[in-house]
Amino acid sequence: MFEYHEPQSLAEVTSFLAAHGEAARVLAGGTDLLVQMRKGRHQPRHLLNIKTVPGLDQIVVTEHCVEIGAAVTLHDGEKFLSSHPEYGVLCQAMHSVASCQIRNRATLAGNVCNASPAADTVPALAVLGASVKVHGSRGDRLVPVERFFTGPGRTVLLTGEVVSAIVLPRINGGGRGVFLRKARRPSLDLATANVAVHGAGANYRIALGAVGPTVIRVREAERLLARQGLTAPSAAEAARIARQAARPITDVRGSEEYRLELVAALTERALLTLAGEVRA
Ligand SMILES: Cc1cc2nc3c(=O)[nH]c(=O)nc-3n(C[C@H](O)[C@H](O)[C@H](O)COP(=O)(O)OP(=O)(O)OC[C@H]3O[C@@H](n4cnc5c(N)ncnc54)[C@H](O)[C@@H]3O)c2cc1C
């Protein structure tokens, strides 16, 4: 049994969370949380539906960033980003999550806050240099997405804090990206491995998901691409480095060895696809 609440402001959310600690949980789309509650993994006494907080369903574009509110669904986020090709990697990642029914309820912030190592949007956010906007009693703080996670299902959020938005930096001079994933079936299953790559000018970024406790940026491969440019041989070498950087486990979705092969194959394919986009 739990009590359901419809807070009307972020201040109401944070003071309620601070007062009730572990007994209260934020509810966004509920596509992770309700499943976990049914399995007995969480048994909160209070659920706070942040979709009732005015303004959190907005996407705000400023000179420096794009702020995607915590109640923006994956569907609405994808629709907005589809006319911003520089954020294509995130658009593709959002589209790859589950099914259209789930994307119509699930939020981008919920995908991040759930902190699954296999979350599809997280590698895409990492290569875009995104940050998580955290609201607490002392105001807002911005946490780079790569530093938001402390382990599977764990984040840096403190008692009384809530995520109010995901913040994407504006990418001057364009940029293109590619997101690829492999799962046991095409949809409605978490990724066995996923890879996001992004290129802007001579700068390339690569991030891996589902092959470590948290998202992995492959900086050594990024430096190689910056030195050598993106060619077939450098893509193959970057894929080899990505394979070395991965720290997968064996579970129901795949063995450690299979995931290592996937990382190399997906990274090379993503980079070669990106090379085609950059030249087009
Ligand atoms: C059938 C099925 C298939 C799926 N397939 C995929 C898939 O392919 N890829 C993938 O990545 N995911 C998948 N998922 C997982 C899920 O849909 C996503 O993680 C979703 O984006 C979660 O968002 P939500 O709004 O539903 O979060 P919720 O379930 O509401 O919340 C998730 C967690 O985050 C916390 N939380 C939510 N918002 C905030 C906030 N603003 N501040 C602080 N804490 C917050 C909640 O308390 C909860 O602990 C699937 C789920 C199902 C049921």
The ligand as a Gaussian input file, in Angstrom:
#p B3LYP/6-31G(d) Opt

LIG

0 1
 C        8.760000      -3.638000     -21.345000
 C        9.846000      -2.644000     -21.050000
 C       10.846000      -2.450000     -21.984000
 C       11.877000      -1.539000     -21.733000
 N       12.848000      -1.373000     -22.669000
 C       13.839000      -0.478000     -22.439000
 C       14.859000      -0.281000     -23.413000
 O       14.843000      -0.860000     -24.502000
 N       15.864000       0.598000     -23.132000
 C       15.908000       1.293000     -21.944000
 O       16.844000       2.066000     -21.750000
 N       14.945000       1.140000     -21.010000
 C       13.921000       0.273000     -21.226000
 N       12.933000       0.114000     -20.282000
 C       13.030000       0.859000     -19.015000
 C       12.183000       2.160000     -18.896000
 O       11.112000       2.232000     -19.800000
 C       13.051000       3.405000     -18.968000
 O       14.129000       3.351000     -18.064000
 C       12.221000       4.698000     -18.725000
 O       12.856000       5.723000     -19.442000
 C       12.074000       5.136000     -17.255000
 O       11.411000       6.384000     -17.217000
 P       10.072000       6.592000     -16.338000
 O        9.657000       8.003000     -16.548000
 O        9.057000       5.553000     -16.624000
 O       10.700000       6.398000     -14.883000
 P       10.009000       5.855000     -13.540000
 O        9.737000       4.404000     -13.652000
 O        8.894000       6.726000     -13.131000
 O       11.238000       6.102000     -12.534000
 C       12.436000       5.337000     -12.636000
 C       13.301000       5.625000     -11.403000
 O       13.821000       6.949000     -11.449000
 C       13.332000       7.729000     -10.350000
 N       13.006000       9.030000     -10.914000
 C       12.243000       9.267000     -12.009000
 N       12.242000      10.582000     -12.296000
 C       12.997000      11.189000     -11.351000
 C       13.373000      12.535000     -11.113000
 N       12.975000      13.527000     -11.902000
 N       14.182000      12.799000     -10.060000
 C       14.613000      11.801000      -9.253000
 N       14.298000      10.506000      -9.426000
 C       13.491000      10.205000     -10.462000
 C       12.144000       6.982000      -9.778000
 O       11.966000       7.229000      -8.400000
 C       12.554000       5.539000     -10.080000
 O       13.446000       5.085000      -9.092000
 C       11.882000      -0.786000     -20.509000
 C       10.849000      -0.962000     -19.568000
 C        9.843000      -1.885000     -19.833000
 C        8.745000      -2.060000     -18.812000

